[in-house]
Amino acid sequence: MIGIPEALVGTQVEFNGEAGRRWIAALPGQAAAYLERWRLRLTGPSMHGAVSLVLPVERADGTPAALKLQLLDEESAGEAAALRAWDGNGVVRLLEHDARSGAMLLERLDERRPLSGVADTMAAVRVVGELLARLNAVVAPGGVRRLGDIAEAMLDDVPRRVRGAADPAERRLLERCAGAVREVAGEPGGQLLHWDLHYDNVLAPLAGSGRGEPWVVIDPKPLAGDPGFELLPALVNRFEAGQVLSRFDLMTEVLGLDRGRARAWTLGRVLQNGLWELEDEEEGAGGLPGELVAVARALLTLRA
């Protein structure tokens, strides 16, 4: 019997409405079909991400693996192509993939040991930076979204969306972020980005797996773009206001980034998140998160 976590049901309905309900209804049958197709044995209870079901399984030869099922959308459509391009270099290995449904069989990692469990935040930031340096060294393959298109759409949306912000200080802050993005939007880059590398998207390998490294990345939302667009998750997750600039400096140093471009593209991520928050505000939420405001203000103190 394949259990469907209630939290996954909730997020699918929230994000995808009726399409999410249909996907959830079909999920037990879909999971059973892939267990048979790829000769897998279920070895534990269902797990889930924000919008995906993950089943711990064992292959026919006894190798542990993870079956990931998700509703294809613009974020997940390029995931398999990105994993192939990275080819296990610091990233979870792709073992099987069905392009029609987006189902993937992945290397099994230890979900009990995420990087978020490391008490020293700056040590965790360094791990993220070192992993991003490896990931971003790869040129993006075809079939993934492009940062240039995203930046253009954001800037087009700024006049209408920002005007709707209730707080004049937040309006000015987002307009300054948009100004920084305009300075770099003509050179969006073409490296392969993870786009969502926070501390819970880094796991330790399974004991005895033979992985010769302590940390492995999961769950990319791939983009082709400038590595400066990767930094915000590690600034706002496990947020500490006094560490914003020290985390930013550490990551730009480890990644070898131009500090001015990294500043501009990080403000671009603030802008992207801020526009999403304003969209939610129209539906009843209110204001920008404090950590987002703090990051923007800290970076805007730096010389461009």
C-alpha positions in Angstrom: 0.0 0.0 0.0 1.5 3.4 -1.1 0.7 6.2 1.3 0.2 9.7 0.0 1.2 12.3 2.7 -1.5 14.8 3.5 1.0 17.6 3.3 1.7 16.7 -0.4 -2.0 16.7 -1.1 -2.3 20.2 0.4 0.6 21.7 -1.6 -0.5 20.1 -4.9 -4.0 21.5 -4.5 -2.6 24.9 -3.4 -0.1 25.2 -6.3 -1.9 23.2 -9.1 -5.6 23.2 -8.3 -7.6 20.7 -10.2 -4.6 19.4 -12.1 -3.0 18.7 -8.7 -6.1 16.8 -7.5 -6.1 14.6 -10.6 -2.4 13.9 -10.2 -2.8 12.9 -6.6 -5.7 10.6 -7.5 -3.6 8.8 -10.1 -0.5 8.7 -7.9 -0.9 5.2 -6.2 -1.4 3.6 -9.6 1.5 5.5 -11.2 3.8 4.5 -8.3 2.8 0.8 -8.6 3.4 0.9 -12.3 7.0 2.2 -11.9 7.8 -0.2 -9.1 6.9 -3.0 -11.6 8.5 -1.4 -14.6 11.9 -0.7 -13.0 11.8 -3.9 -10.8 11.8 -2.1 -7.5 10.9 -3.2 -4.0 9.4 -0.6 -1.6 11.5 -0.5 1.6 10.0 2.2 3.7 7.2 4.8 4.2 6.5 7.5 1.6 8.5 10.8 1.8 7.8 14.0 0.0 9.1 17.3 -1.1 6.9 20.4 -1.7 5.3 18.9 -4.8 6.8 15.4 -5.3 6.4 12.0 -3.8 9.6 10.1 -3.0 9.5 6.4 -2.3 12.5 4.5 -0.7 13.1 1.5 -2.8 15.6 -1.3 -3.6 16.6 -2.3 -7.1 16.6 -5.9 -8.3 20.3 -6.2 -7.4 19.7 -4.9 -3.9 21.0 -1.3 -4.5 19.1 1.3 -2.5 17.4 4.0 -4.6 14.6 6.6 -4.5 11.6 6.8 -6.8 10.6 10.4 -7.3 7.2 11.2 -8.9 6.1 14.7 -9.7 3.7 16.7 -11.8 5.7 18.1 -14.7 5.8 21.9 -14.8 8.3 24.6 -16.0 10.5 24.1 -12.9 10.7 20.3 -13.1 10.8 19.7 -16.8 14.6 20.3 -17.1 15.6 18.4 -14.0 16.6 15.2 -15.7 18.7 17.0 -18.3 20.5 18.9 -15.6 21.2 15.8 -13.6 22.6 14.1 -16.7 24.8 17.2 -17.4 26.2 17.1 -13.9 26.6 13.3 -14.1 26.8 12.8 -10.3 29.5 15.4 -9.7 28.4 16.6 -6.3 24.8 15.9 -7.3 22.4 12.9 -6.9 22.8 10.4 -9.7 20.0 9.8 -12.1 19.4 6.0 -12.6 16.2 5.9 -14.7 13.9 8.6 -16.2 10.6 8.6 -18.0 10.3 11.8 -20.0 6.6 11.5 -20.5 5.7 11.7 -16.8 8.9 13.1 -15.3 9.3 10.0 -13.0 12.9 9.5 -11.9 14.8 6.8 -10.2 17.6 8.4 -8.2 20.5 7.4 -6.1 19.5 6.9 -2.5 21.0 9.4 0.0 20.5 9.7 3.8 17.5 12.0 4.3 18.2 11.8 8.1 21.4 13.8 7.6 20.7 17.1 5.8 23.2 20.0 5.8 20.7 22.0 7.9 21.8 19.8 10.8 25.3 21.3 10.8 25.3 23.7 13.8 28.0 26.0 12.4 26.1 28.1 9.9 29.2 29.6 8.2 30.6 26.1 7.7 27.3 25.1 6.0 27.5 28.2 3.8 31.0 27.2 2.7 29.7 23.7 1.8 27.0 25.3 -0.3 29.5 27.6 -2.0 31.9 24.7 -2.8 29.0 22.6 -4.2 27.8 25.6 -6.3 31.3 26.1 -7.7 31.2 22.6 -9.1 27.6 22.8 -10.3 28.0 26.2 -12.0 31.2 25.1 -13.8 28.9 23.2 -16.2 27.4 24.9 -19.3 23.6 24.5 -19.3 22.2 22.0 -21.7 19.2 22.8 -24.0 15.8 22.4 -22.6 16.2 24.4 -19.3 14.7 27.8 -18.6 16.9 30.8 -19.2 17.7 33.5 -16.7 17.6 36.2 -19.5 13.9 35.4 -20.1 13.1 35.4 -16.4 14.9 38.8 -15.9 13.1 40.3 -18.8 9.7 39.2 -17.5 10.5 40.4 -14.0 11.4 43.9 -15.2 8.3 44.1 -17.4 6.3 43.2 -14.3 7.9 45.7 -12.0 5.8 48.9 -12.8 2.5 47.2 -12.3 3.3 44.9 -9.5 5.5 47.2 -7.3 3.0 50.0 -7.6 0.6 47.7 -5.7 2.9 47.4 -2.6 1.2 48.9 0.4 4.4 50.0 2.1 6.2 52.9 0.3 9.6 51.8 1.7 9.1 48.3 0.2 8.2 49.9 -3.2 11.5 51.9 -3.1 13.5 48.9 -2.1 12.1 46.7 -5.0 12.6 49.6 -7.5 16.3 49.8 -6.4 16.6 46.0 -6.8 15.1 46.4 -10.3 17.6 49.1 -11.1 20.5 46.7 -10.2 19.0 44.0 -12.4 18.8 46.3 -15.4 22.5 46.9 -15.2 23.3 43.2 -15.7 20.2 41.9 -17.6 22.0 42.2 -21.0 24.5 39.5 -19.9 22.5 36.8 -18.1 25.1 34.0 -18.6 24.7 30.4 -19.6 26.0 28.3 -16.8 23.9 25.5 -15.3 22.2 26.8 -12.1 20.5 24.8 -9.4 18.3 27.8 -8.4 17.2 26.5 -5.0 20.3 25.3 -3.1 19.3 25.7 0.5 20.6 23.6 3.3 17.8 20.9 3.2 18.6 20.3 -0.5 22.0 18.9 0.5 22.2 15.4 2.0 24.9 13.1 3.2 25.5 9.9 1.3 24.2 6.6 2.6 26.8 4.8 4.8 28.7 2.3 2.7 27.5 3.7 -0.6 31.1 4.4 -1.8 30.5 8.1 -2.4 33.8 9.7 -1.9 32.4 13.0 -0.7 30.5 14.1 2.5 27.6 16.1 0.8 25.4 15.6 -2.2 22.9 18.0 -3.8 19.3 17.1 -4.6 16.2 18.7 -6.1 17.4 21.2 -8.7 15.1 23.7 -10.4 17.6 24.2 -13.3 18.3 27.5 -15.1 20.8 28.7 -17.6 22.3 31.8 -16.2 24.8 33.7 -14.1 26.0 32.0 -10.9 25.3 35.2 -8.9 21.6 34.2 -9.1 22.3 31.2 -6.9 23.3 32.9 -3.6 20.0 34.1 -2.0 18.8 30.7 -0.5 21.9 30.4 1.6 21.5 34.0 2.8 17.9 33.7 3.9 17.7 30.1 5.2 18.7 29.8 8.9 18.6 33.6 8.7 20.9 35.7 10.8 21.0 39.4 10.1 24.5 39.8 11.2 25.8 37.2 8.8 24.3 38.5 5.5 27.4 40.2 4.2 29.8 37.6 5.7 27.8 34.8 4.0 27.7 36.8 0.7 31.5 37.5 0.8 32.3 33.8 1.6 30.2 32.5 -1.3 31.5 35.0 -3.8 35.0 34.2 -2.7 34.5 30.4 -2.9 32.8 30.6 -6.3 35.2 33.2 -7.7 32.5 35.6 -8.6 32.7 39.2 -9.5 31.3 40.8 -6.4 29.4 43.6 -8.2 27.6 41.2 -10.6 26.9 38.8 -7.8 25.4 41.7 -5.8 23.2 42.7 -8.8 21.9 39.2 -9.5 21.3 38.5 -5.8 19.2 41.6 -5.7 17.5 40.1 -8.7 16.5 37.1 -6.6 15.2 39.5 -3.9 13.2 41.1 -6.7 11.8 37.8 -7.9 10.8 36.7 -4.4 9.4 40.1 -3.7 7.2 40.1 -6.8 5.9 36.6 -5.8 5.1 38.0 -2.3 3.2 40.9 -3.8 1.2 38.5 -5.9 0.4 36.6 -2.7 -0.5 39.9 -1.0 -3.2 40.5 -3.5 -4.6 37.1 -2.4 -4.5 38.0 1.3 -0.9 37.8 2.5 0.9 41.0 3.5 4.3 42.6 3.2 7.7 41.3 2.3 9.4 38.9 4.7 11.8 40.6 7.1 14.8 38.5 6.0 14.3 39.5 2.4 14.2 43.2 3.3 17.3 42.7 5.4 19.3 41.1 2.6 18.3 43.8 0.1 19.2 46.6 2.5 22.6 45.0 3.4 23.5 44.4 -0.3 22.4 47.9 -1.3 25.0 49.3 1.1 27.7 47.8 -1.0 29.2 49.8 -3.8 27.9 48.6 -7.1 
